[in-house]
Amino acid sequence: MVQFGYVALAPNPFDEPRMMNKPWLQSYPPGVPEHIDLGQYHSLLEILDESCAKYRERIAFTCMGSDLTYFDLDRMSRNFAAVLQDKGLRPGDRVAIMMPNILQYPIAIWGILRAGLTVVNTNPMYTARELRHQLVDAGVRAIVVVENFAHVLEQVRDEVPVEHVFTTGVGDMLAPLKGTLVNFLLRHVRKAIPAWDLPGAERFRAALANGEQLSFTTPIVGPEDIAFLQYTGGTTGVAKGAMLTHRNLVANLLQSRAWLTELESGHELIVTALPLYHIFALTANCLVFMLEGGRNLLITDPRNSRAFVKELSRYPFTGLTGVNTMFNNLLNTEGFAELDFSQLKLTLAGGMALQRAVADQWKAVTGAPIIEAYGLTETSPAACINPMTLKEYNGYIGLPIPSTECAIMDSKGEPLPAGEIGELCIRGPQVMKGYWHRPEDTAEVLEPDGWLHTGDIATMTPDGYFKIVDRKKDMIIVSGFNVFPNEIEDVVVQHPKVLEAAVIGVPDDRSGEAVKLCVVKREESLSEEELRAFCRENLTGYKRPKLIEFFDELPKSNVGKILRKDLRAAHAA
């Protein structure tokens, strides 16, 4: 096994002026180590090679009744990697994936990585404006897109650097008869595939077949090479690509695996309902469970709660990850309470705050607690997780995982004692390399000694449990997705009839929070429906305002800054 050649570069906490006490170690469950062995794997590719050899005949992914074994994944990802090399893509080039949870997704991920390239996960629900920004910013040379959203790519094709397009249908990797039926229903019955025209596009399945005839050269992939450009809004609302290296992801997989002491090698079935383009599902499901030969049950459309529950009834699932709203929706879906939960050993919540009422009801229905965790795109994502031995909801985000330091710091960057409130900062091998081509933004959040400023306000108990008190003051979390007011405001004020706009988050029973748009008209003829239509054209669904209110004027500070806090207070009154 090739060893990491950069371990000595990691900050040594005992050499730092701000040396941290680690009270959380006293609360670690039995068997969880303080540190992980960073030299265990050189890159994600070594994990793939090991798992595909060790678990060759086991099922790696299941979707709509069709299976993909580790042998299939090995063979198909190799073929796709060969195709990408044949197209002239070279190590370090970026390739985007734009599709929901279907079998093509893990094949594309591993094919891109095996070619020494960087994966750019792309939300398939992006509008043309959002897609254009990401493809241009990342300098994407190739993209794999499900045909349901190919028309959006067509709108920006002439404005982005994409040279190679691979298209696929939702049913393309399913059993032949079922796949044909699924594609027919989506195209002709549900009318879910708008017409598109992308000259030169190649069918993904045909590319895999062609790749079998092509030679493949295994590239040299190092720990500091970028595995994923994972886009996040950041504190400014401008979408930025977090550079997650092979080292970052390998570290987070080993950290998570060390924490999940209950997992049995080769015997776990994890329900993957959160989209794989989201860092939570990408790491916690797709990657972590492959480390131990687990099986991912891909849910393509988790919003269809009845179909979701029906799919769960077919499999003895042992794990499930999700966000508070997903758990709440399942609990309120007919048939869920009658499922067999006898094999369920892990329910992991992240992405947004877990509500006590949901946690308590989940425990009552399933017999298993929800384990709350905390992370960021910038931390690959896991940073804190509650112990697997936890029996009841405790309201905390948990303990720092192995090889991770967390600290509550004041405005000067000095650590605060237990019980004090300040900014949560994180340091560890899973912290990103920085933001893609944004050194100033990187410097704002990442210190030279490795500390990442999260912008979240938190506190720590004497025994090392962390609790989020508040978060980035203006950020809105809709069903686990970060929504930043600046981006929405920037779009809305482009409407010729809008004079001013401000966006706030308001409580919502279904999504945790909802977007409220506050507008001052430039022209009196502006209607709510006209404004909603404009937002539909320019914003992904979860970013669109649920509430719109017109104002004569917006509250401002003495320097003219719109006061969102006053708008929030007025809404709550």
C-alpha positions, 0 to 999 in steps of 0.5 A: 500500500502506498503511504501518504507522503504529506502526513507531516504537513498536517498541523500538529495541535501540540505545536499550535499556540491555540492548543485545544483541550479535547474533552470529547475524548472522554465521551467517545464510545468504546472502540472509537480511536482518537486518530485515523491512519491517514496512510491506509489509502493513497486515493479513493481509487485504492478503495474502489480497487479493494472493494471491487476485488473483495466484494466482487459478487456482492450487489453495490447498488440497487435501483428500481429493482435492478442491481449493479454488482461490484464487478459490474461497477469495476468493469463499467467505470473502467470502460467509461474512464477509457472513453474519457481518455479517448476523448482527450481529457487529461488528469485534472480536467473537470467532468459534470454529472447532472442526474438524480439517483440512478445506476448511471451515477456511481458508474459515472463518478468512478469512471471520472475518478479512474481517469484521473479527472475531477467530478463536478456534481450538478443539481439536475433541477438547476435553471439555465442561469445556475447551470451556466454559472457552474459549468463556466466557473468550473471549466467543465469539459464534459458532462453526463446528463439525464435526458429529462434535463437535457433541454436546460443544457441545450439553452447554455451549450454555446456559452459554456466550455463543455466539449463532450456530452453524454446523455442517458435515460432514467431507464437505460441501466435497468432490465431491458423490458423495465427500462424501455417501459420506464423511458416510454412512460416518462417520455410519452405518458408523464411528458417529463422529457422536454424536447432537446437538441444537443448535436454530437451528444453520445448515449452513455450506455453506448459509450460504455460499450465502446469503452470496452474496446478501448485501451485504458491507462491508469493515471497517477492520482495523488492525495492532493489531487482534486476528486470533487469540485463540490459547489456550495453557496458560501456566506455570500450566496455566490456559488463556489466550488469547494476543492475536495481532494482525494486526501479529504475524502479518504480521511472522511471515509475512514473517520466515518467508518471508525465511528460507525462501530456497528457496521458489519462488513459486506452485510449492510443495505443503506437507503440512499434517498438524498441526492448523490449530488449532495455531499451528505449522500455522496460521502455517507452513503455512496462512498462510506458503505462501499468501503465495507462492501455495503449495498446502496438502495437508490431512491430516484424520486423520494418526494413520491412518498408512497412509492418510497415506502413501497420500495422500502417494503421490498428490502431489509434495510439496515441504514437510512440517512436523511434530513428532518423533513424527509423523516417527517414525510415518511412518518406521515405516509401511509404504510410506513409504520407497518414496515419491518424495522427489525434490521434497522441499526442506523438512522443518520440525520444531517443537513438541517436541524433535527426536530425533537418531535420528529426524533421522538416519533421516529423512535416510537415507530421504528424502535431506533433513534435518529443519530444527529450529525453535523458537517459542511460541504467544506468538511467533506462533510462529516465533522461531528456525530453523536455516538451510535450508542445514543438511545434518545434525542439529545439536541446536540450535533455530537462529538468531533470524530477521530482526527478532528478538532472543534473549537468555539472561538470568539471574534478574535479567533481565540478559543472559549471555554465550555459553556460559552457561545461563539463561532464553531471552527473545525480543523482536520484532514477532511477540511477542503483545500479551498475554494476553486479560483477564489483565494480571497473567499478561501482566506475569509474562512480558512486560516493558514493553520488549518482552522475552518470558520463555519459561521455557525454559532455554537457552544460546547458542554464540559464533556465535549458535546457541541450544540448549534445555537444559531447559524449564519444569520441570513442563510435559509435551510429548505429541506436540508439545502442552503439558500442564500438571500443575496442570490435570490435578491440579485435575480429578483431585482433584475425584473424591470418592475422591481425596485427593491427586494429582500429575502428572509427565511420563515418557519415552515412545517414541511421544509423546516424553513421557507423563502419569503420575498419582500418587494418594493414595486417599481411599477404598480402593475407588477403582480405576484404571479408575474414575479413567481413566473420570473422566479420559475425561469431563474431559480431552482425549485427549493430557492423559489419564494413560497411567500411574497409580500409587497412593501411601500418601503423596506427597513434600512440602517442609517447607511442604507443597508436593508435590515433583514432582521427587522423583516424577520421580526415583523413576520414573527409578530 
